């Protein structure tokens, strides 16, 4: 069957997946992602991770707004402002 192909090319998994896999597994609460090696499965996991990030953006923004209002009301500095801003930046789609 391979004789019928003009050219074949060996595929390799996307670079960096071995680094991203543990984080994706933790964020998505799916430990099986750490053992994924097939390109189609990796692409599916990445798509799930991007969807998760988008879904998390609105609750983070709501929390950030609520915390800002609360600390403005009590006239105190919001100790979580920098952390919430960083989490919002992480959750924004690119």
mmCIF file as gemmi writes it, N, C-alpha and C atoms, coordinates in Angstrom:
data_model
loop_
_atom_site.group_PDB
_atom_site.id
_atom_site.type_symbol
_atom_site.label_atom_id
_atom_site.label_alt_id
_atom_site.label_comp_id
_atom_site.label_asym_id
_atom_site.label_entity_id
_atom_site.label_seq_id
_atom_site.pdbx_PDB_ins_code
_atom_site.Cartn_x
_atom_site.Cartn_y
_atom_site.Cartn_z
_atom_site.occupancy
_atom_site.B_iso_or_equiv
_atom_site.pdbx_formal_charge
_atom_site.auth_seq_id
_atom_site.auth_asym_id
_atom_site.pdbx_PDB_model_num
ATOM 1 N N . UNK Axp A 1 ? 0.819 -1.188 0 1 0 ? 1 A 1
ATOM 2 C CA . UNK Axp A 1 ? 0 0 0 1 0 ? 1 A 1
ATOM 3 C C . UNK Axp A 1 ? 0.871 1.264 0 1 0 ? 1 A 1
ATOM 4 N N . UNK Axp A 2 ? 1.969 1.257 0.75 1 0 ? 2 A 1
ATOM 5 C CA . UNK Axp A 2 ? 2.828 2.441 0.8 1 0 ? 2 A 1
ATOM 6 C C . UNK Axp A 2 ? 3.472 2.745 -0.546 1 0 ? 2 A 1
ATOM 7 N N . UNK Axp A 3 ? 3.6 1.754 -1.418 1 0 ? 3 A 1
ATOM 8 C CA . UNK Axp A 3 ? 4.182 1.996 -2.737 1 0 ? 3 A 1
ATOM 9 C C . UNK Axp A 3 ? 3.329 2.95 -3.557 1 0 ? 3 A 1
ATOM 10 N N . UNK Axp A 4 ? 2.039 3.051 -3.261 1 0 ? 4 A 1
ATOM 11 C CA . UNK Axp A 4 ? 1.136 3.918 -4.006 1 0 ? 4 A 1
ATOM 12 C C . UNK Axp A 4 ? 1.31 5.392 -3.637 1 0 ? 4 A 1
ATOM 13 N N . UNK Axp A 5 ? 1.919 5.665 -2.509 1 0 ? 5 A 1
ATOM 14 C CA . UNK Axp A 5 ? 2.13 7.048 -2.103 1 0 ? 5 A 1
ATOM 15 C C . UNK Axp A 5 ? 3.387 7.602 -2.756 1 0 ? 5 A 1
ATOM 16 N N . UNK Axp A 6 ? 3.291 8.846 -3.198 1 0 ? 6 A 1
ATOM 17 C CA . UNK Axp A 6 ? 4.435 9.515 -3.787 1 0 ? 6 A 1
ATOM 18 C C . UNK Axp A 6 ? 5.449 9.866 -2.713 1 0 ? 6 A 1
ATOM 19 N N . UNK Axp A 7 ? 4.951 10.335 -1.586 1 0 ? 7 A 1
ATOM 20 C CA . UNK Axp A 7 ? 5.829 10.739 -0.491 1 0 ? 7 A 1
ATOM 21 C C . UNK Axp A 7 ? 5.118 10.482 0.828 1 0 ? 7 A 1
ATOM 22 N N . UNK Axp A 8 ? 5.838 9.986 1.789 1 0 ? 8 A 1
ATOM 23 C CA . UNK Axp A 8 ? 5.296 9.837 3.135 1 0 ? 8 A 1
ATOM 24 C C . UNK Axp A 8 ? 6.188 10.611 4.087 1 0 ? 8 A 1
ATOM 25 N N . UNK Axp A 9 ? 5.576 11.077 5.14 1 0 ? 9 A 1
ATOM 26 C CA . UNK Axp A 9 ? 6.315 11.883 6.099 1 0 ? 9 A 1
ATOM 27 C C . UNK Axp A 9 ? 5.928 11.428 7.498 1 0 ? 9 A 1
ATOM 28 N N . UNK Axp A 10 ? 6.891 11.193 8.31 1 0 ? 10 A 1
ATOM 29 C CA . UNK Axp A 10 ? 6.632 10.777 9.683 1 0 ? 10 A 1
ATOM 30 C C . UNK Axp A 10 ? 6.187 11.986 10.495 1 0 ? 10 A 1
ATOM 31 N N . UNK Axp A 11 ? 5.103 11.802 11.23 1 0 ? 11 A 1
ATOM 32 C CA . UNK Axp A 11 ? 4.578 12.882 12.059 1 0 ? 11 A 1
ATOM 33 C C . UNK Axp A 11 ? 5.095 12.742 13.475 1 0 ? 11 A 1
ATOM 34 N N . UNK Axp A 12 ? 5.3 13.873 14.109 1 0 ? 12 A 1
ATOM 35 C CA . UNK Axp A 12 ? 5.703 13.859 15.511 1 0 ? 12 A 1
ATOM 36 C C . UNK Axp A 12 ? 4.733 14.727 16.293 1 0 ? 12 A 1
ATOM 37 N N . UNK Axp A 13 ? 4.556 14.445 17.566 1 0 ? 13 A 1
ATOM 38 C CA . UNK Axp A 13 ? 3.626 15.241 18.374 1 0 ? 13 A 1
ATOM 39 C C . UNK Axp A 13 ? 4.043 16.715 18.409 1 0 ? 13 A 1
ATOM 40 N N . UNK Axp A 14 ? 3.087 17.605 18.644 1 0 ? 14 A 1
ATOM 41 C CA . UNK Axp A 14 ? 3.435 19.028 18.749 1 0 ? 14 A 1
ATOM 42 C C . UNK Axp A 14 ? 4.494 19.255 19.823 1 0 ? 14 A 1
ATOM 43 N N . UNK Axp A 15 ? 5.416 20.133 19.533 1 0 ? 15 A 1
ATOM 44 C CA . UNK Axp A 15 ? 6.481 20.424 20.494 1 0 ? 15 A 1
ATOM 45 C C . UNK Axp A 15 ? 5.906 21.081 21.739 1 0 ? 15 A 1
ATOM 46 N N . UNK Axp A 16 ? 6.419 20.683 22.872 1 0 ? 16 A 1
ATOM 47 C CA . UNK Axp A 16 ? 6.014 21.286 24.125 1 0 ? 16 A 1
ATOM 48 C C . UNK Axp A 16 ? 4.849 20.599 24.811 1 0 ? 16 A 1
ATOM 49 N N . UNK Axp A 17 ? 4.23 19.619 24.164 1 0 ? 17 A 1
ATOM 50 C CA . UNK Axp A 17 ? 3.094 18.959 24.795 1 0 ? 17 A 1
ATOM 51 C C . UNK Axp A 17 ? 3.498 18.287 26.101 1 0 ? 17 A 1
ATOM 52 N N . UNK Axp A 18 ? 4.684 17.704 26.14 1 0 ? 18 A 1
ATOM 53 C CA . UNK Axp A 18 ? 5.116 17.019 27.369 1 0 ? 18 A 1
ATOM 54 C C . UNK Axp A 18 ? 5.212 17.992 28.544 1 0 ? 18 A 1
ATOM 55 N N . UNK Axp A 19 ? 5.413 19.274 28.267 1 0 ? 19 A 1
ATOM 56 C CA . UNK Axp A 19 ? 5.458 20.292 29.316 1 0 ? 19 A 1
ATOM 57 C C . UNK Axp A 19 ? 4.043 20.761 29.669 1 0 ? 19 A 1
ATOM 58 N N . UNK Axp A 20 ? 3.206 20.931 28.656 1 0 ? 20 A 1
ATOM 59 C CA . UNK Axp A 20 ? 1.848 21.428 28.86 1 0 ? 20 A 1
ATOM 60 C C . UNK Axp A 20 ? 0.911 20.377 29.447 1 0 ? 20 A 1
ATOM 61 N N . UNK Axp A 21 ? 1.151 19.109 29.155 1 0 ? 21 A 1
ATOM 62 C CA . UNK Axp A 21 ? 0.229 18.03 29.538 1 0 ? 21 A 1
ATOM 63 C C . UNK Axp A 21 ? -0.118 18.016 31.031 1 0 ? 21 A 1
ATOM 64 N N . UNK Axp A 22 ? 0.844 18.114 31.949 1 0 ? 22 A 1
ATOM 65 C CA . UNK Axp A 22 ? 0.473 18.095 33.378 1 0 ? 22 A 1
ATOM 66 C C . UNK Axp A 22 ? -0.412 19.273 33.786 1 0 ? 22 A 1
ATOM 67 N N . UNK Axp A 23 ? -0.164 20.433 33.187 1 0 ? 23 A 1
ATOM 68 C CA . UNK Axp A 23 ? -0.969 21.605 33.509 1 0 ? 23 A 1
ATOM 69 C C . UNK Axp A 23 ? -2.379 21.463 32.934 1 0 ? 23 A 1
ATOM 70 N N . UNK Axp A 24 ? -2.467 20.966 31.709 1 0 ? 24 A 1
ATOM 71 C CA . UNK Axp A 24 ? -3.775 20.73 31.095 1 0 ? 24 A 1
ATOM 72 C C . UNK Axp A 24 ? -4.55 19.704 31.908 1 0 ? 24 A 1
ATOM 73 N N . UNK Axp A 25 ? -3.871 18.65 32.342 1 0 ? 25 A 1
ATOM 74 C CA . UNK Axp A 25 ? -4.524 17.605 33.145 1 0 ? 25 A 1
ATOM 75 C C . UNK Axp A 25 ? -5.05 18.187 34.458 1 0 ? 25 A 1
ATOM 76 N N . UNK Axp A 26 ? -4.29 19.056 35.096 1 0 ? 26 A 1
ATOM 77 C CA . UNK Axp A 26 ? -4.714 19.655 36.363 1 0 ? 26 A 1
ATOM 78 C C . UNK Axp A 26 ? -5.871 20.636 36.156 1 0 ? 26 A 1
ATOM 79 N N . UNK Axp A 27 ? -5.767 21.502 35.159 1 0 ? 27 A 1
ATOM 80 C CA . UNK Axp A 27 ? -6.818 22.487 34.926 1 0 ? 27 A 1
ATOM 81 C C . UNK Axp A 27 ? -8.128 21.844 34.513 1 0 ? 27 A 1
ATOM 82 N N . UNK Axp A 28 ? -8.05 20.783 33.709 1 0 ? 28 A 1
ATOM 83 C CA . UNK Axp A 28 ? -9.254 20.128 33.22 1 0 ? 28 A 1
ATOM 84 C C . UNK Axp A 28 ? -9.693 18.966 34.11 1 0 ? 28 A 1
ATOM 85 N N . UNK Axp A 29 ? -8.945 18.716 35.187 1 0 ? 29 A 1
ATOM 86 C CA . UNK Axp A 29 ? -9.242 17.603 36.102 1 0 ? 29 A 1
ATOM 87 C C . UNK Axp A 29 ? -9.355 16.284 35.339 1 0 ? 29 A 1
ATOM 88 N N . UNK Axp A 30 ? -8.405 16.063 34.438 1 0 ? 30 A 1
ATOM 89 C CA . UNK Axp A 30 ? -8.396 14.852 33.614 1 0 ? 30 A 1
ATOM 90 C C . UNK Axp A 30 ? -6.971 14.291 33.578 1 0 ? 30 A 1
ATOM 91 N N . UNK Axp A 31 ? -6.616 13.424 34.545 1 0 ? 31 A 1
ATOM 92 C CA . UNK Axp A 31 ? -5.248 12.901 34.619 1 0 ? 31 A 1
ATOM 93 C C . UNK Axp A 31 ? -4.822 12.101 33.388 1 0 ? 31 A 1
ATOM 94 N N . UNK Axp A 32 ? -5.774 11.62 32.605 1 0 ? 32 A 1
ATOM 95 C CA . UNK Axp A 32 ? -5.421 10.835 31.413 1 0 ? 32 A 1
ATOM 96 C C . UNK Axp A 32 ? -4.7 11.683 30.361 1 0 ? 32 A 1
ATOM 97 N N . UNK Axp A 33 ? -4.801 12.993 30.449 1 0 ? 33 A 1
ATOM 98 C CA . UNK Axp A 33 ? -4.128 13.86 29.471 1 0 ? 33 A 1
ATOM 99 C C . UNK Axp A 33 ? -2.607 13.761 29.569 1 0 ? 33 A 1
ATOM 100 N N . UNK Axp A 34 ? -2.098 13.334 30.701 1 0 ? 34 A 1
ATOM 101 C CA . UNK Axp A 34 ? -0.649 13.22 30.863 1 0 ? 34 A 1
ATOM 102 C C . UNK Axp A 34 ? -0.068 12.079 30.027 1 0 ? 34 A 1
ATOM 103 N N . UNK Axp A 35 ? -0.905 11.143 29.61 1 0 ? 35 A 1
ATOM 104 C CA . UNK Axp A 35 ? -0.41 9.995 28.849 1 0 ? 35 A 1
ATOM 105 C C . UNK Axp A 35 ? -0.795 10.06 27.38 1 0 ? 35 A 1
ATOM 106 N N . UNK Axp A 36 ? -1.385 11.165 26.934 1 0 ? 36 A 1
ATOM 107 C CA . UNK Axp A 36 ? -1.805 11.311 25.533 1 0 ? 36 A 1
ATOM 108 C C . UNK Axp A 36 ? -0.574 11.549 24.655 1 0 ? 36 A 1
ATOM 109 N N . UNK Axp A 37 ? -0.502 10.797 23.531 1 0 ? 37 A 1
ATOM 110 C CA . UNK Axp A 37 ? 0.63 10.971 22.612 1 0 ? 37 A 1
ATOM 111 C C . UNK Axp A 37 ? 0.2 11.113 21.158 1 0 ? 37 A 1
ATOM 112 N N . UNK Axp A 38 ? -1.033 10.791 20.843 1 0 ? 38 A 1
ATOM 113 C CA . UNK Axp A 38 ? -1.529 10.895 19.47 1 0 ? 38 A 1
ATOM 114 C C . UNK Axp A 38 ? -1.87 12.35 19.149 1 0 ? 38 A 1
ATOM 115 N N . UNK Axp A 39 ? -1.522 12.781 17.94 1 0 ? 39 A 1
ATOM 116 C CA . UNK Axp A 39 ? -1.72 14.175 17.539 1 0 ? 39 A 1
ATOM 117 C C . UNK Axp A 39 ? -3.188 14.585 17.641 1 0 ? 39 A 1
ATOM 118 N N . UNK Axp A 40 ? -4.094 13.745 17.201 1 0 ? 40 A 1
ATOM 119 C CA . UNK Axp A 40 ? -5.519 14.088 17.248 1 0 ? 40 A 1
ATOM 120 C C . UNK Axp A 40 ? -5.979 14.261 18.696 1 0 ? 40 A 1
ATOM 121 N N . UNK Axp A 41 ? -5.515 13.414 19.59 1 0 ? 41 A 1
ATOM 122 C CA . UNK Axp A 41 ? -5.882 13.522 21.002 1 0 ? 41 A 1
ATOM 123 C C . UNK Axp A 41 ? -5.281 14.772 21.634 1 0 ? 41 A 1
ATOM 124 N N . UNK Axp A 42 ? -4.07 15.107 21.234 1 0 ? 42 A 1
ATOM 125 C CA . UNK Axp A 42 ? -3.417 16.308 21.744 1 0 ? 42 A 1
ATOM 126 C C . UNK Axp A 42 ? -4.174 17.55 21.275 1 0 ? 42 A 1
ATOM 127 N N . UNK Axp A 43 ? -4.558 17.575 20.007 1 0 ? 43 A 1
ATOM 128 C CA . UNK Axp A 43 ? -5.31 18.718 19.474 1 0 ? 43 A 1
ATOM 129 C C . UNK Axp A 43 ? -6.653 18.858 20.184 1 0 ? 43 A 1
ATOM 130 N N . UNK Axp A 44 ? -7.309 17.724 20.474 1 0 ? 44 A 1
ATOM 131 C CA . UNK Axp A 44 ? -8.569 17.747 21.215 1 0 ? 44 A 1
ATOM 132 C C . UNK Axp A 44 ? -8.354 18.31 22.625 1 0 ? 44 A 1
ATOM 133 N N . UNK Axp A 45 ? -7.294 17.895 23.272 1 0 ? 45 A 1
ATOM 134 C CA . UNK Axp A 45 ? -6.995 18.38 24.622 1 0 ? 45 A 1
ATOM 135 C C . UNK Axp A 45 ? -6.705 19.88 24.61 1 0 ? 45 A 1
ATOM 136 N N . UNK Axp A 46 ? -5.983 20.333 23.612 1 0 ? 46 A 1
ATOM 137 C CA . UNK Axp A 46 ? -5.682 21.766 23.502 1 0 ? 46 A 1
ATOM 138 C C . UNK Axp A 46 ? -6.963 22.558 23.283 1 0 ? 46 A 1
ATOM 139 N N . UNK Axp A 47 ? -7.851 22.039 22.443 1 0 ? 47 A 1
ATOM 140 C CA . UNK Axp A 47 ? -9.126 22.716 22.207 1 0 ? 47 A 1
ATOM 141 C C . UNK Axp A 47 ? -9.959 22.768 23.489 1 0 ? 47 A 1
ATOM 142 N N . UNK Axp A 48 ? -9.963 21.679 24.25 1 0 ? 48 A 1
ATOM 143 C CA . UNK Axp A 48 ? -10.675 21.658 25.534 1 0 ? 48 A 1
ATOM 144 C C . UNK Axp A 48 ? -10.086 22.683 26.496 1 0 ? 48 A 1
ATOM 145 N N . UNK Axp A 49 ? -8.757 22.801 26.488 1 0 ? 49 A 1
ATOM 146 C CA . UNK Axp A 49 ? -8.082 23.756 27.366 1 0 ? 49 A 1
ATOM 147 C C . UNK Axp A 49 ? -8.425 25.193 26.975 1 0 ? 49 A 1
ATOM 148 N N . UNK Axp A 50 ? -8.453 25.493 25.687 1 0 ? 50 A 1
ATOM 149 C CA . UNK Axp A 50 ? -8.81 26.835 25.232 1 0 ? 50 A 1
ATOM 150 C C . UNK Axp A 50 ? -10.26 27.163 25.583 1 0 ? 50 A 1
ATOM 151 N N . UNK Axp A 51 ? -11.152 26.202 25.428 1 0 ? 51 A 1
ATOM 152 C CA . UNK Axp A 51 ? -12.554 26.397 25.791 1 0 ? 51 A 1
ATOM 153 C C . UNK Axp A 51 ? -12.68 26.653 27.29 1 0 ? 51 A 1
ATOM 154 N N . UNK Axp A 52 ? -11.94 25.891 28.089 1 0 ? 52 A 1
ATOM 155 C CA . UNK Axp A 52 ? -11.955 26.076 29.541 1 0 ? 52 A 1
ATOM 156 C C . UNK Axp A 52 ? -11.509 27.489 29.903 1 0 ? 52 A 1
ATOM 157 N N . UNK Axp A 53 ? -10.451 27.965 29.27 1 0 ? 53 A 1
ATOM 158 C CA . UNK Axp A 53 ? -9.954 29.307 29.57 1 0 ? 53 A 1
ATOM 159 C C . UNK Axp A 53 ? -11.01 30.363 29.261 1 0 ? 53 A 1
ATOM 160 N N . UNK Axp A 54 ? -11.697 30.214 28.145 1 0 ? 54 A 1
ATOM 161 C CA . UNK Axp A 54 ? -12.731 31.183 27.762 1 0 ? 54 A 1
ATOM 162 C C . UNK Axp A 54 ? -13.889 31.144 28.749 1 0 ? 54 A 1
ATOM 163 N N . UNK Axp A 55 ? -14.275 29.936 29.173 1 0 ? 55 A 1
ATOM 164 C CA . UNK Axp A 55 ? -15.375 29.802 30.132 1 0 ? 55 A 1
ATOM 165 C C . UNK Axp A 55 ? -15.023 30.42 31.484 1 0 ? 55 A 1
ATOM 166 N N . UNK Axp A 56 ? -13.773 30.43 31.842 1 0 ? 56 A 1
ATOM 167 C CA . UNK Axp A 56 ? -13.346 30.965 33.137 1 0 ? 56 A 1
ATOM 168 C C . UNK Axp A 56 ? -13.205 32.479 33.142 1 0 ? 56 A 1
ATOM 169 N N . UNK Axp A 57 ? -13.206 33.105 31.991 1 0 ? 57 A 1
ATOM 170 C CA . UNK Axp A 57 ? -12.959 34.541 31.908 1 0 ? 57 A 1
ATOM 171 C C . UNK Axp A 57 ? -14.063 35.36 32.582 1 0 ? 57 A 1
ATOM 172 N N . UNK Axp A 58 ? -15.326 35.088 32.291 1 0 ? 58 A 1
ATOM 173 C CA . UNK Axp A 58 ? -16.432 35.885 32.831 1 0 ? 58 A 1
ATOM 174 C C . UNK Axp A 58 ? -16.508 35.81 34.359 1 0 ? 58 A 1
ATOM 175 N N . UNK Axp A 59 ? -16.436 34.598 34.969 1 0 ? 59 A 1
ATOM 176 C CA . UNK Axp A 59 ? -16.452 34.563 36.444 1 0 ? 59 A 1
ATOM 177 C C . UNK Axp A 59 ? -15.283 35.322 37.071 1 0 ? 59 A 1
ATOM 178 N N . UNK Axp A 60 ? -14.135 35.282 36.443 1 0 ? 60 A 1
ATOM 179 C CA . UNK Axp A 60 ? -12.975 36.009 36.963 1 0 ? 60 A 1
ATOM 180 C C . UNK Axp A 60 ? -13.217 37.504 36.883 1 0 ? 60 A 1
ATOM 181 N N . UNK Axp A 61 ? -13.769 37.95 35.764 1 0 ? 61 A 1
ATOM 182 C CA . UNK Axp A 61 ? -14.058 39.374 35.607 1 0 ? 61 A 1
ATOM 183 C C . UNK Axp A 61 ? -15.114 39.828 36.62 1 0 ? 61 A 1
ATOM 184 N N . UNK Axp A 62 ? -16.13 38.981 36.852 1 0 ? 62 A 1
ATOM 185 C CA . UNK Axp A 62 ? -17.158 39.32 37.849 1 0 ? 62 A 1
ATOM 186 C C . UNK Axp A 62 ? -16.556 39.415 39.244 1 0 ? 62 A 1
ATOM 187 N N . UNK Axp A 63 ? -15.696 38.467 39.59 1 0 ? 63 A 1
ATOM 188 C CA . UNK Axp A 63 ? -15.04 38.491 40.895 1 0 ? 63 A 1
ATOM 189 C C . UNK Axp A 63 ? -14.151 39.721 41.032 1 0 ? 63 A 1
ATOM 190 N N . UNK Axp A 64 ? -13.432 40.034 39.968 1 0 ? 64 A 1
ATOM 191 C CA . UNK Axp A 64 ? -12.545 41.191 39.986 1 0 ? 64 A 1
ATOM 192 C C . UNK Axp A 64 ? -13.35 42.477 40.21 1 0 ? 64 A 1
ATOM 193 N N . UNK Axp A 65 ? -14.479 42.613 39.527 1 0 ? 65 A 1
ATOM 194 C CA . UNK Axp A 65 ? -15.328 43.792 39.676 1 0 ? 65 A 1
ATOM 195 C C . UNK Axp A 65 ? -15.919 43.854 41.08 1 0 ? 65 A 1
ATOM 196 N N . UNK Axp A 66 ? -16.412 42.722 41.561 1 0 ? 66 A 1
ATOM 197 C CA . UNK Axp A 66 ? -16.998 42.675 42.9 1 0 ? 66 A 1
ATOM 198 C C . UNK Axp A 66 ? -15.987 43.016 43.981 1 0 ? 66 A 1
ATOM 199 N N . UNK Axp A 67 ? -14.793 42.482 43.854 1 0 ? 67 A 1
ATOM 200 C CA . UNK Axp A 67 ? -13.742 42.763 44.843 1 0 ? 67 A 1
ATOM 201 C C . UNK Axp A 67 ? -13.34 44.237 44.789 1 0 ? 67 A 1
ATOM 202 N N . UNK Axp A 68 ? -13.247 44.796 43.583 1 0 ? 68 A 1
ATOM 203 C CA . UNK Axp A 68 ? -12.893 46.212 43.455 1 0 ? 68 A 1
ATOM 204 C C . UNK Axp A 68 ? -13.957 47.082 44.113 1 0 ? 68 A 1
ATOM 205 N N . UNK Axp A 69 ? -15.228 46.748 43.888 1 0 ? 69 A 1
ATOM 206 C CA . UNK Axp A 69 ? -16.321 47.513 44.508 1 0 ? 69 A 1
ATOM 207 C C . UNK Axp A 69 ? -16.287 47.391 46.031 1 0 ? 69 A 1
ATOM 208 N N . UNK Axp A 70 ? -16.08 46.176 46.518 1 0 ? 70 A 1
ATOM 209 C CA . UNK Axp A 70 ? -16.041 45.95 47.964 1 0 ? 70 A 1
ATOM 210 C C . UNK Axp A 70 ? -14.925 46.751 48.622 1 0 ? 70 A 1
ATOM 211 N N . UNK Axp A 71 ? -13.723 46.665 48.075 1 0 ? 71 A 1
ATOM 212 C CA . UNK Axp A 71 ? -12.606 47.36 48.704 1 0 ? 71 A 1
ATOM 213 C C . UNK Axp A 71 ? -12.691 48.872 48.52 1 0 ? 71 A 1
ATOM 214 N N . UNK Axp A 72 ? -13.35 49.316 47.452 1 0 ? 72 A 1
ATOM 215 C CA . UNK Axp A 72 ? -13.584 50.759 47.306 1 0 ? 72 A 1
ATOM 216 C C . UNK Axp A 72 ? -14.575 51.224 48.366 1 0 ? 72 A 1
ATOM 217 N N . UNK Axp A 73 ? -15.572 50.401 48.625 1 0 ? 73 A 1
ATOM 218 C CA . UNK Axp A 73 ? -16.594 50.744 49.629 1 0 ? 73 A 1
ATOM 219 C C . UNK Axp A 73 ? -15.992 50.841 51.025 1 0 ? 73 A 1
ATOM 220 N N . UNK Axp A 74 ? -15.086 49.933 51.356 1 0 ? 74 A 1
ATOM 221 C CA . UNK Axp A 74 ? -14.483 49.974 52.704 1 0 ? 74 A 1
ATOM 222 C C . UNK Axp A 74 ? -13.187 50.787 52.723 1 0 ? 74 A 1
ATOM 223 N N . UNK Axp A 75 ? -12.884 51.408 51.603 1 0 ? 75 A 1
ATOM 224 C CA . UNK Axp A 75 ? -11.73 52.303 51.458 1 0 ? 75 A 1
ATOM 225 C C . UNK Axp A 75 ? -10.42 51.63 51.854 1 0 ? 75 A 1
ATOM 226 N N . UNK Axp A 76 ? -10.242 50.441 51.318 1 0 ? 76 A 1
ATOM 227 C CA . UNK Axp A 76 ? -9.013 49.678 51.554 1 0 ? 76 A 1
ATOM 228 C C . UNK Axp A 76 ? -8.422 49.262 50.208 1 0 ? 76 A 1
ATOM 229 N N . UNK Axp A 77 ? -7.159 48.927 50.239 1 0 ? 77 A 1
ATOM 230 C CA . UNK Axp A 77 ? -6.492 48.418 49.043 1 0 ? 77 A 1
ATOM 231 C C . UNK Axp A 77 ? -6.853 46.95 48.864 1 0 ? 77 A 1
ATOM 232 N N . UNK Axp A 78 ? -7.211 46.588 47.654 1 0 ? 78 A 1
ATOM 233 C CA . UNK Axp A 78 ? -7.56 45.209 47.35 1 0 ? 78 A 1
ATOM 234 C C . UNK Axp A 78 ? -6.284 44.369 47.275 1 0 ? 78 A 1
ATOM 235 N N . UNK Axp A 79 ? -6.061 43.455 48.217 1 0 ? 79 A 1
ATOM 236 C CA . UNK Axp A 79 ? -4.829 42.666 48.203 1 0 ? 79 A 1
ATOM 237 C C . UNK Axp A 79 ? -4.792 41.612 47.084 1 0 ? 79 A 1
ATOM 238 N N . UNK Axp A 80 ? -5.941 41.349 46.466 1 0 ? 80 A 1
ATOM 239 C CA . UNK Axp A 80 ? -5.993 40.34 45.407 1 0 ? 80 A 1
ATOM 240 C C . UNK Axp A 80 ? -6.003 40.936 44.005 1 0 ? 80 A 1
ATOM 241 N N . UNK Axp A 81 ? -5.951 42.237 43.901 1 0 ? 81 A 1
ATOM 242 C CA . UNK Axp A 81 ? -6.088 42.898 42.601 1 0 ? 81 A 1
ATOM 243 C C . UNK Axp A 81 ? -5.066 42.397 41.585 1 0 ? 81 A 1
ATOM 244 N N . UNK Axp A 82 ? -3.813 42.312 41.967 1 0 ? 82 A 1
ATOM 245 C CA . UNK Axp A 82 ? -2.772 41.88 41.028 1 0 ? 82 A 1
ATOM 246 C C . UNK Axp A 82 ? -2.968 40.428 40.605 1 0 ? 82 A 1
ATOM 247 N N . UNK Axp A 83 ? -3.357 39.58 41.563 1 0 ? 83 A 1
ATOM 248 C CA . UNK Axp A 83 ? -3.55 38.161 41.249 1 0 ? 83 A 1
ATOM 249 C C . UNK Axp A 83 ? -4.749 37.95 40.329 1 0 ? 83 A 1
ATOM 250 N N . UNK Axp A 84 ? -5.837 38.657 40.596 1 0 ? 84 A 1
ATOM 251 C CA . UNK Axp A 84 ? -7.016 38.534 39.749 1 0 ? 84 A 1
ATOM 252 C C . UNK Axp A 84 ? -6.75 39.068 38.352 1 0 ? 84 A 1
ATOM 253 N N . UNK Axp A 85 ? -5.988 40.138 38.262 1 0 ? 85 A 1
ATOM 254 C CA . UNK Axp A 85 ? -5.638 40.698 36.962 1 0 ? 85 A 1
ATOM 255 C C . UNK Axp A 85 ? -4.777 39.715 36.177 1 0 ? 85 A 1
ATOM 256 N N . UNK Axp A 86 ? -3.843 39.056 36.846 1 0 ? 86 A 1
ATOM 257 C CA . UNK Axp A 86 ? -2.994 38.061 36.18 1 0 ? 86 A 1
ATOM 258 C C . UNK Axp A 86 ? -3.827 36.866 35.712 1 0 ? 86 A 1
ATOM 259 N N . UNK Axp A 87 ? -4.771 36.428 36.535 1 0 ? 87 A 1
ATOM 260 C CA . UNK Axp A 87 ? -5.623 35.291 36.158 1 0 ? 87 A 1
ATOM 261 C C . UNK Axp A 87 ? -6.522 35.663 34.98 1 0 ? 87 A 1
ATOM 262 N N . UNK Axp A 88 ? -7.012 36.905 34.971 1 0 ? 88 A 1
ATOM 263 C CA . UNK Axp A 88 ? -7.828 37.369 33.841 1 0 ? 88 A 1
ATOM 264 C C . UNK Axp A 88 ? -6.989 37.393 32.566 1 0 ? 88 A 1
ATOM 265 N N . UNK Axp A 89 ? -5.781 37.883 32.665 1 0 ? 89 A 1
ATOM 266 C CA . UNK Axp A 89 ? -4.899 37.931 31.496 1 0 ? 89 A 1
ATOM 267 C C . UNK Axp A 89 ? -4.613 36.51 30.983 1 0 ? 89 A 1
ATOM 268 N N . UNK Axp A 90 ? -4.413 35.57 31.883 1 0 ? 90 A 1
ATOM 269 C CA . UNK Axp A 90 ? -4.176 34.186 31.501 1 0 ? 90 A 1
ATOM 270 C C . UNK Axp A 90 ? -5.393 33.589 30.8 1 0 ? 90 A 1
ATOM 271 N N . UNK Axp A 91 ? -6.598 33.974 31.23 1 0 ? 91 A 1
ATOM 272 C CA . UNK Axp A 91 ? -7.831 33.395 30.709 1 0 ? 91 A 1
ATOM 273 C C . UNK Axp A 91 ? -8.28 34.006 29.387 1 0 ? 91 A 1
ATOM 274 N N . UNK Axp A 92 ? -7.761 35.156 29.038 1 0 ? 92 A 1
ATOM 275 C CA . UNK Axp A 92 ? -8.173 35.793 27.785 1 0 ? 92 A 1
ATOM 276 C C . UNK Axp A 92 ? -7.709 34.962 26.592 1 0 ? 92 A 1
ATOM 277 N N . UNK Axp A 93 ? -8.612 34.804 25.586 1 0 ? 93 A 1
ATOM 278 C CA . UNK Axp A 93 ? -8.185 34.086 24.377 1 0 ? 93 A 1
ATOM 279 C C . UNK Axp A 93 ? -7.168 34.91 23.603 1 0 ? 93 A 1
ATOM 280 N N . UNK Axp A 94 ? -6.294 34.22 22.958 1 0 ? 94 A 1
ATOM 281 C CA . UNK Axp A 94 ? -5.241 34.918 22.181 1 0 ? 94 A 1
ATOM 282 C C . UNK Axp A 94 ? -5.435 34.689 20.722 1 0 ? 94 A 1
